[in-house]
Every structure is written in C-alpha cells, then in structure tokens.
Amino acid sequence: MIKLPERMAGVPPYLYAEMDKVIQQARESGKEIINIAHGDPDLMPSQEVVDELIRTAKVPGVQLYPPYWGVVELREKIAWWMEKRFGVKLSPENEIMVLIGAKEGITHLYTALCDRGDYALVPDPGYPTYKTSVIFAEGIIQYFGLRQENDFLPDLEEIEEKLNKRTKLMIINYPNNPTTKKSDLAFFKRLISFCQKHRIYIIHDNPYSEIYEGEAPPSILQVEGAKDIAVELHSFSKTYNMQGYRIGWICGNAEIIKALSIVKTNTDSGIFLPIQFAAIKALDVYDEFVPGLREIYQRRRRIVQEYLEKLDWQYYPSDTTIYVWTKMDKRFNDSMKFVIELIKDKGVMIGPGAGYGRYGEGYVRFSLTQPDDKLRTGMERFMQFVNS
C-alpha cells in the first residue's frame, strides 16, 4: 500500500467529487440531474474566438513549445486591456505572466512564496483551492471569517490580533466566491495599508470582475502602492466562456511574478499557441461580447431570486458573479445534508455552504450556469423540496 506524504493527509476531497457519488446513485434511479451548483458556464465563447482557434491551429509552427511567460502579443494586449478597463499601467515584460488558468497560478504562487511553516491568511468561506494550495506548499493556514454582519469583508482588527512573524501571504477574492460580495476601492486602500504595515503579500483572485450589473468592480492594482505588495489574477473562463481552454493571467508585483516564473518554467511548458491567439481575439471583441453575457446572467439571477423570494429565503443582494448566495431557512441547519437530500429527492444539485468553510454553514450557493428553462425547472423542484 502506498504511503502518502504527510502534507497530503490534510487535503480534503474536492467538494463536488464527494457529491458525484450521490449524483450517480440518483441517475441510476432514473432522475434527470439539474446542476445549478458548478461555476461551469453553459454558454459558448464568441464565434470570433472559436474561428481564431481553428485558424491558428493550422499555422505551421504552433505545435512547438510556446514561451513560458506567454506570447508577447498576448501580454501586450492584456496590458492594453488593464489600462483601458482599470486605468492600471503594467509592463508586459515583467508585470504580466500568462497562466494555465488562475487556479494553476494560485497553487504555484504558494509554492513559489511559502517556506515550510509560513502562515497564509485564507478566507472562510472561500474557494477550496486556497486552502489546498497552502497545504501543498507545507504552509500553515490562518483562516479569517467572512461574515454577513461585516458584509462579507475581512475584519482587519480581528485578523491583526492573530498575526505572527511568519504570516506571509493573504489571498482575497472580490467579487467574491461564494458570497458574491463586491468590494470597493475604499476597502482595498485599507487592506493595502494594513498589509504594508505587517509586510504581508496580497494575492487578489479576480475572475469575476466583468460579471456585474451596476457599478463595475475595481482592481486592487488601482490603489497607489498596490504593486509594491500585490498581484492580481484574471481568467478568461467566466468572462469569455473559455473555461476549458485553461488560460488566464497574473499581473502586478514584478518580484512575485518572477518567483512564480521559477516554479512554472520547471513544471510546465506554456499554453498551446492557438489558445493564446484565441485569448487575444477575446480581448479584442470584449465590447461586442461581454455586455450581452452580463444581460444573460442578470436575467438568470432574477429567476433564482424570484423563487427564493416566494420561499422567503434571504439571498445576499449582489449584482456580481455567476452565483446567488442565500441563507437557509431556519428549519435547516446542515447544508451538506440538505444538498444531498435535494439530489436524492429531486435530482437538483446546489452548492452547500459548509463546503466552502466553517462560516459557510447555514448558506447555499446557486449557480447561474444553466439555460433559463432548465434553471426554472431546477428552482421549481427546489421549491417543491423545501415545501414538502
């Protein structure tokens, strides 16, 4: 029997991998599964992106190893887009690196920056990869709660009480998964000042920056001095429906990105060139494509909210991300048990709040990644289950 390293013992099974067993049993019993849990968009990329992928796949030479940092044309296009969207100026040479998706970048960042025994501040509730990335790097997790009474923002005074000399990194995510909270520049300014004081690097995971209805969410790099201690990750997955393409980028502090490059040049060989050219095209057609995507999610968000209102369930009133985060009815106090029974009884899958951390208990997350009719069917079944 293989004996796994000690660090692997602290890695829990991925949230939805555990639920797959229940889903398979439900399918075998004849139920149609409606998945409104996963953040896996059902929509297609723009036709221009698909056409560019096909066209460039036929170009001689694209089968060769690509540049580790990403082709210069893509890094220049990212710099152009970041300045246009956020007013942030970046050097394509050393302040931008292309990633095999933001998830890969997060995991490798901890490997690049953490010594064994270093502490990393991780949000609770939060994206599960944040926790496992610290474990893989043999760091120590310091959780900070995102609670509704603090509008799902970190309580910096509470965090300060728990810091020690080896607290090295903090990861944040706004607009937030799973709570859907949108930050503003005022909070980012306080956070930069706090982390400068305590010499803590900031990783801002920002894949949902373009999914909103009202005021556009900011970048942490808009704050003066942010590039001294912070990096920000972006993704083509949610903004352009390119999740299977596996491409994103990191930008900001040049020293952090250089450290990341040491890991990446020794563990991967870059991204298939046609995918990088398709990403350039995605940024080119942003103004034509993304507003329509926002309208789709706005309509779907309202569908879910209307059903929750009928049940008198309190959802968080956010206009960002591809999720709806809601507090469970007082009759229910175990989100994982609730979700499993919902799958068994109605064939509907949603996200259990406890799967995102201790402070996620008592909440569930709905994803807007199904067509309107299927979303309505799923919510009808959900309402029947709650009322049964």
C-alpha positions in Angstrom: 0.0 0.0 0.0 1.3 3.4 -1.0 2.1 5.7 2.0 1.3 9.3 1.0 3.3 12.3 2.3 2.1 13.8 5.5 1.1 17.0 3.7 -1.5 15.0 1.7 -3.3 14.0 4.8 -4.6 17.5 5.3 -6.1 17.7 1.8 -9.9 17.1 1.8 -11.6 15.5 -1.2 -12.7 18.2 -3.6 -16.2 19.3 -2.7 -18.1 18.2 -5.8 -16.1 15.0 -6.2 -17.7 13.8 -3.0 -21.2 14.7 -4.2 -20.6 12.8 -7.5 -21.3 9.5 -5.7 -24.8 10.8 -4.7 -25.4 12.1 -8.2 -24.5 8.8 -9.8 -27.0 7.0 -7.5 -29.7 9.5 -8.4 -29.1 9.0 -12.1 -29.2 5.2 -11.6 -32.6 5.6 -10.0 -33.9 7.4 -13.2 -33.6 11.0 -12.1 -32.6 13.8 -14.5 -29.9 15.8 -12.7 -30.1 19.6 -12.9 -26.7 21.0 -11.9 -27.1 24.6 -10.5 -24.0 24.1 -8.3 -21.0 24.3 -10.5 -19.4 27.5 -11.8 -19.1 25.9 -15.3 -20.7 28.2 -17.8 -23.0 26.5 -20.3 -22.6 29.3 -22.9 -20.2 29.3 -25.8 -17.3 31.7 -26.4 -17.7 34.2 -29.2 -17.6 32.9 -32.7 -14.6 35.1 -33.4 -12.7 33.3 -30.6 -13.6 29.9 -32.0 -12.7 30.9 -35.5 -9.3 32.2 -34.4 -8.6 29.0 -32.5 -9.3 27.0 -35.7 -7.4 29.3 -38.0 -4.3 29.5 -35.9 -4.3 25.7 -35.2 -3.5 25.3 -38.9 -0.5 27.6 -38.9 2.9 25.8 -39.2 5.0 26.0 -36.1 2.2 26.4 -33.5 2.9 22.8 -32.4 6.3 23.9 -31.0 6.8 24.8 -27.3 5.4 28.2 -26.5 7.1 30.9 -24.5 6.9 30.3 -20.7 5.6 33.8 -19.9 3.1 33.8 -22.8 3.5 35.3 -26.3 4.4 38.9 -26.2 1.4 39.8 -28.3 -1.0 38.5 -25.6 0.9 40.2 -22.7 0.8 43.5 -24.6 -3.0 43.0 -25.2 -3.5 42.3 -21.5 -1.6 45.5 -20.6 -3.8 47.4 -23.1 -7.0 46.0 -21.6 -5.9 46.5 -17.9 -5.2 50.2 -18.7 -8.5 50.6 -20.6 -10.6 48.8 -18.0 -9.0 49.9 -14.7 -6.6 52.7 -15.6 -3.7 50.4 -14.4 -0.4 50.6 -16.3 1.6 47.4 -16.5 4.8 46.4 -18.1 4.2 43.4 -20.5 7.8 42.4 -19.9 7.9 41.7 -16.2 4.5 42.6 -14.6 2.3 40.2 -16.6 2.5 36.4 -17.0 0.1 34.2 -18.8 -1.3 31.2 -16.8 -2.9 27.9 -17.5 -5.9 29.2 -15.7 -6.0 31.2 -12.5 -6.3 28.0 -10.4 -2.9 26.8 -11.6 -1.4 30.2 -10.8 -2.8 30.3 -7.2 -1.3 26.8 -6.4 2.1 27.7 -7.9 2.2 31.0 -6.1 2.2 29.4 -2.7 4.9 27.0 -3.8 7.0 30.0 -5.0 6.5 32.2 -2.0 6.0 30.0 1.1 8.6 28.3 3.2 7.6 25.3 5.2 5.9 26.7 8.3 5.0 30.1 6.9 1.5 31.3 7.6 -1.1 32.2 5.0 -4.3 34.1 5.5 -7.2 32.3 3.8 -10.9 33.4 3.7 -13.6 31.3 5.2 -15.9 30.7 3.3 -13.7 30.6 0.3 -12.7 28.8 -2.9 -11.4 25.4 -1.7 -8.2 25.7 -3.8 -7.0 28.5 -1.5 -6.8 26.0 1.4 -5.3 23.1 -0.5 -2.6 25.3 -2.1 -1.3 26.3 1.3 -1.2 22.6 2.3 0.7 21.6 -0.8 3.3 24.3 0.0 3.6 23.0 3.5 2.4 26.3 4.9 0.0 26.8 7.8 -3.5 28.2 7.2 -4.8 31.2 9.2 -8.5 31.5 8.4 -10.3 34.8 8.5 -14.0 34.8 8.6 -16.3 36.4 6.0 -19.4 37.0 8.0 -22.7 38.7 7.0 -22.6 41.1 9.9 -19.4 42.5 8.4 -20.9 42.5 4.9 -18.6 39.5 4.0 -15.5 41.6 4.2 -12.4 40.7 6.4 -12.3 42.2 9.8 -8.8 43.6 9.8 -8.7 44.3 13.5 -9.7 40.7 14.3 -7.0 39.5 11.8 -4.4 41.7 13.4 -4.8 40.0 16.7 -3.9 36.6 15.2 -0.9 37.6 13.2 2.6 36.4 13.9 6.1 37.0 12.5 5.6 34.2 9.9 2.4 35.4 8.4 3.5 36.0 4.9 0.6 35.9 2.4 -3.1 36.8 2.2 -5.5 35.8 -0.5 -8.7 37.7 -1.2 -11.3 37.4 -3.9 -13.7 40.3 -4.8 -16.2 40.0 -6.4 -16.3 37.0 -4.0 -17.0 33.3 -4.5 -19.1 32.1 -2.8 -20.7 35.1 -1.1 -21.0 37.3 -4.3 -19.8 40.4 -2.3 -18.3 43.2 -4.4 -15.5 45.3 -2.8 -14.8 48.9 -3.4 -11.6 50.9 -3.6 -12.0 52.2 -0.1 -11.6 48.7 1.3 -8.7 47.9 -1.0 -7.0 51.0 0.3 -7.4 49.9 3.9 -6.2 46.4 3.0 -3.1 47.7 1.2 -2.2 49.9 4.2 -2.8 47.0 6.6 -0.6 44.6 4.6 2.2 47.1 4.1 2.3 47.7 7.8 2.6 44.0 8.5 4.8 43.1 5.5 2.2 40.7 4.0 1.9 40.0 0.3 -1.6 40.1 -1.2 -2.9 37.7 -3.9 -6.2 39.1 -5.3 -8.1 36.4 -7.3 -10.3 38.4 -9.6 -12.0 36.1 -12.1 -15.5 37.7 -11.8 -14.5 41.3 -12.4 -16.6 41.6 -15.5 -19.8 39.9 -14.4 -21.9 42.7 -12.9 -25.0 44.8 -13.4 -24.4 48.2 -11.8 -21.0 49.8 -10.9 -18.0 48.0 -12.3 -15.9 46.3 -9.7 -12.4 47.7 -9.2 -8.9 46.2 -9.4 -6.8 46.2 -6.3 -4.0 47.5 -8.5 -5.8 50.8 -8.8 -4.7 51.6 -5.3 -1.5 53.6 -5.1 1.3 51.4 -3.8 -0.5 48.2 -4.5 2.1 46.9 -6.9 4.6 47.0 -4.1 3.0 44.1 -2.4 0.1 42.7 -4.5 -0.6 40.6 -7.5 -4.0 40.1 -9.2 -5.2 37.1 -11.2 -7.7 37.2 -14.0 -9.3 34.5 -16.1 -10.8 34.0 -19.5 -13.1 31.4 -18.1 -16.1 33.3 -16.7 -15.8 36.5 -18.8 -15.5 34.7 -22.2 -16.9 31.2 -21.5 -13.4 29.8 -22.2 -13.1 27.6 -19.0 -12.0 24.5 -20.9 -9.3 26.5 -22.8 -7.4 26.9 -19.5 -5.9 30.3 -19.8 -5.7 33.4 -17.5 -3.0 35.8 -16.3 -1.3 37.2 -13.3 -0.2 40.9 -13.1 1.3 43.3 -10.5 4.4 43.0 -8.4 7.3 42.0 -10.6 9.3 40.2 -7.9 6.3 37.9 -7.0 5.8 37.1 -10.7 9.5 36.4 -11.2 9.3 33.9 -8.2 6.3 32.3 -9.8 8.2 32.0 -13.1 10.8 29.8 -11.4 8.2 27.3 -10.5 6.4 27.5 -13.8 9.5 27.1 -16.0 10.3 23.9 -14.1 6.8 22.4 -14.1 5.0 23.3 -17.4 5.9 24.4 -20.9 3.3 27.1 -21.5 0.0 27.3 -23.2 -0.8 25.9 -26.7 -0.2 28.9 -29.0 -3.7 28.8 -30.8 -5.3 29.2 -27.4 -3.2 32.3 -26.7 -4.2 33.8 -30.1 -7.8 33.0 -29.3 -7.4 34.9 -26.0 -6.1 37.9 -27.9 -9.2 37.8 -30.0 -11.4 37.5 -26.9 -9.9 40.8 -25.6 -10.4 42.4 -29.0 -14.1 41.6 -29.0 -14.8 42.4 -25.4 -17.0 45.4 -26.1 -19.2 43.4 -28.5 -19.4 40.2 -26.5 -19.3 40.9 -22.7 -22.3 43.2 -22.3 -24.6 40.6 -23.8 -23.2 38.0 -21.4 -24.0 40.3 -18.5 -27.6 40.6 -19.6 -27.9 36.8 -19.7 -26.6 36.5 -16.1 -28.8 39.4 -15.0 -31.9 37.6 -16.3 -30.9 34.3 -14.7 -30.0 35.9 -11.4 -33.5 37.4 -11.3 -35.1 33.9 -12.0 -33.3 32.4 -9.0 -34.1 35.4 -6.8 -37.8 35.3 -7.6 -38.1 31.7 -6.4 -36.2 32.5 -3.3 -38.5 35.4 -2.6 -41.5 33.1 -2.9 -39.9 30.9 -0.2 -38.9 33.9 1.9 -35.3 32.8 1.8 -32.8 35.7 2.3 -30.4 35.9 -0.5 -27.4 38.3 -0.5 -28.4 41.3 -2.7 -25.5 41.3 -5.0 -25.3 42.0 -8.7 -21.9 40.3 -9.4 -20.5 36.9 -10.1 -22.4 33.9 -11.6 -23.9 32.9 -8.3 -26.6 33.6 -5.8 -25.6 33.2 -2.1 -28.5 32.6 0.3 -29.1 31.9 3.9 -31.0 28.7 4.6 -34.4 28.6 6.2 -34.2 28.2 10.0 -35.7 24.7 9.7 -32.5 23.5 8.1 -29.1 23.7 9.8 -26.9 21.2 7.9 -26.2 22.5 4.3 -24.4 19.3 3.2 -27.2 17.1 4.4 -29.8 19.4 2.8 -28.0 19.3 -0.6 -27.6 15.5 -0.6 -31.3 15.0 0.2 -32.2 17.5 -2.5 -30.2 15.5 -5.0 -31.8 12.2 -3.9 -35.3 13.5 -3.8 -35.4 16.0 -6.8 -32.3 15.4 -8.8 -31.2 19.1 -8.2 -27.6 19.9 -7.2 -26.7 23.2 -5.5 -23.6 24.2 -3.5 -23.5 23.5 0.2 -22.2 26.5 2.2 -20.2 24.2 4.5 -18.2 23.0 1.5 -16.6 26.5 1.4 -15.7 26.6 5.1 -16.9 26.8 8.6 -18.6 30.2 8.2 -20.4 29.0 5.1 -22.6 26.7 7.1 -26.2 27.9 7.1 -25.9 29.0 3.5 -26.2 27.5 0.0 -24.9 28.7 -3.4 -26.9 28.6 -6.6 -25.0 28.8 -9.9 -26.5 30.6 -13.0 -24.8 28.3 -15.5 -27.8 26.6 -16.9 -30.3 27.7 -19.7 -33.3 29.7 -18.4 -35.7 26.9 -18.9 -33.6 24.3 -17.0 -32.8 26.9 -14.3 -36.6 27.4 -13.8 -37.2 23.7 -13.7 -34.4 23.3 -11.1 -35.8 26.1 -9.0 -39.4 24.6 -9.2 -38.1 21.3 -7.9 -36.1 23.1 -5.2 -39.2 25.0 -4.1 -41.2 21.7 -4.0 -38.5 20.1 -1.9 -38.4 23.0 0.6 -42.2 23.0 0.9 -42.5 19.2 1.3 
